[in-house]
Amino acid sequence: MLHGSYALYFDEALEKFGRNYDLGYLNIFGEGYYAPLVDLNFQYKRPLKYEDTMIVEIQYVPTEAAKICFSYKIYSSEDKTLIATGNSTQVFLDKDYQMVWYNPPFYQEWKQKYGL
């Protein structure tokens, strides 16, 4: 596997989380904001081979700051070996692409809904 593919695996997990918990890019855009990815990190533990399959876990990381943070783990489907870990950070921009330094109201409501 190419190491560059790991970003795609994390992004797919992020999209699925967004669909499952109403925090996807379209939900955020519908509220009048963008949430671009500003930081993405990987820590490689073991290689995947070309035809290996994997399990990608994503976990929301609570923060008081006006950003959305996630951590990720990739495991081998075959033997559950930890392959890679990582994290990502998104920030809020308004429709004029200006940084939003506060938690938007919809995001505050979302966090309250899930007890965060």
Secondary structure, DSSP 8 states (H G I E B T S, - for coil): --TTHHHHHHHHHHHHHHHHHT-SHHHHHHTTEE--EEEEEEEE-S---TT--EEEEEEEE--SSSEEEEEEEEEETTT--EEEEEEEEEE-EETTS-B--S--HHHHHHHHHTT-
